[in-house]
Amino acid sequence: MGDSLLLIPGPTNLSKRVRDAMAEPQLPHVGAEFYSMFKDTVSLARYVFKNQKGVQFVFTGSGTIGMESSVVSLVAHGDRTLTLTNGYFGRRMLLLNQIHGAKADKLEFPEGKGADPDSLRKRLRKSKHSVVFITHVDTSSSVSNTVTELVDECQKAGVLSVVDSVCAIGGVPLDFDRLGADIVFTASQKALAGAPGAVLLAVSQRAIEHMEKRKAPIESYYLDLTRWKPVMEDPKMYLATPATQVLQALRVALTEVKEEGIENRWARHRRLGEIAREKVAEWGQELVAEEGHRADTVTSFWVEEGKAGPIQRTLEEEHHVMVSRGIYDDKDRMIRIGHFGILRPEVLRGSLDQMGSVMEELGVAPGRVRATSRRR
Ligand SMILES: Cc1ncc(COP(=O)(O)O)c(C=O)c1O
């Protein structure tokens, strides 16, 4: 156990250098070595996000902290917000808006369909929202939303926009300075190939001003981005003890992204996405995401009800390759393959060939198996 190839949508396989970084003697978070390591990490994060204009944040917490700190820092009780949903993580973002007292509207698209910029434009004309929340790649369905067009609509309407890019950054092209979104965030354990436990956010100056000028106080200590901002500039400031091993691992993972070159990494992920989609087509199964909205970091497809568990189990037992099933209601009829991080195309191809033989062995029928029920 513990040595399977991970083809789950996070966490992902770690390089030896990243694993070694976590096995170093404990680094105190007060001391020159940590300060320099941290500054380096923030600067590498700027490279990955293409963020030279905004403020770059890196701190301890999972991707959900990226979601919740964006909501808490930007949205006051009673503010009207709009969340685009076409998968589980969009719905979670909506829930967070509700929990934190927003008048939380949603613009819902069917699972598997991309969020439509025209519908967003019309919705923004109808009522005044303070922030729009967009999921870049919804890991539950592997739908990739066209963030450039969606953020553009927000900009035209003069509304702040937040992009959850947890399942995209590092594997899918994104240029923060050009995009014009107000917050884009990711987590360490997906396409960046770090250990789980760090959140990275790029935040526009406009969003910072919004946070600093808001009348109602930000109702959190740890999730308040204005408290973290000075720490990013001067890591000697203490706010909370960082998970130093996770950050050391992240620094190495980001270094590896830079060594590969972000554009090359995007191209490799494009190839990974193509391979996964070609294989699913070969098996005759139906992809969850519609054409034109298919992610290069994760691929989900429908299988006969009840087959997802046996496929997952057999693949791991016989070939030491781990894939995921669907979330909640989809767990028995959806397979999700995570293909990001340091994964090489030939390794993915070989593992998917093994998956093909497992499906044959199990007698998984090809064909269209659409899920119909509603989900959490
Ligand atoms: C798109 C998306 N957003 C947010 C999250 C939440 O991240 P975490 O599980 O690290 O809290 C995930 C996790 O898979 C995700 O895929």
The ligand as an SDF file (V2000), in Angstrom:
LIG
                    3D

 16 16  0  0  0  0  0  0  0  0999 V2000
  -12.2760   23.0130   -7.8670 C   0  0  0  0  0  0  0  0  0  0  0  0
  -11.9950   22.7680   -6.4300 C   0  0  0  0  0  0  0  0  0  0  0  0
  -12.2040   23.7580   -5.5560 N   0  0  0  0  0  0  0  0  0  0  0  0
  -11.9670   23.6000   -4.2580 C   0  0  0  0  0  0  0  0  0  0  0  0
  -11.4930   22.4230   -3.7530 C   0  0  0  0  0  0  0  0  0  0  0  0
  -11.2640   22.2720   -2.3030 C   0  0  0  0  0  0  0  0  0  0  0  0
   -9.9160   22.0350   -2.0370 O   0  0  0  0  0  0  0  0  0  0  0  0
   -9.4410   21.2290   -0.7460 P   0  0  0  0  0  0  0  0  0  0  0  0
  -10.0090   19.8690   -0.8240 O   0  0  0  0  0  0  0  0  0  0  0  0
   -7.9460   21.2920   -0.8580 O   0  0  0  0  0  0  0  0  0  0  0  0
   -9.9570   21.9630    0.4370 O   0  0  0  0  0  0  0  0  0  0  0  0
  -11.2480   21.3630   -4.6230 C   0  0  0  0  0  0  0  0  0  0  0  0
  -10.7540   20.0610   -4.1200 C   0  0  0  0  0  0  0  0  0  0  0  0
  -10.6800   19.0820   -4.8040 O   0  0  0  0  0  0  0  0  0  0  0  0
  -11.5090   21.5500   -5.9840 C   0  0  0  0  0  0  0  0  0  0  0  0
  -11.2730   20.5720   -6.8530 O   0  0  0  0  0  0  0  0  0  0  0  0
  1  2  1  0
  2  3  1  0
  2 15  2  0
  3  4  2  0
  4  5  1  0
  5  6  1  0
  5 12  2  0
  6  7  1  0
  7  8  1  0
  8  9  2  0
  8 10  1  0
  8 11  1  0
 12 13  1  0
 12 15  1  0
 13 14  2  0
 15 16  1  0
M  END
$$$$
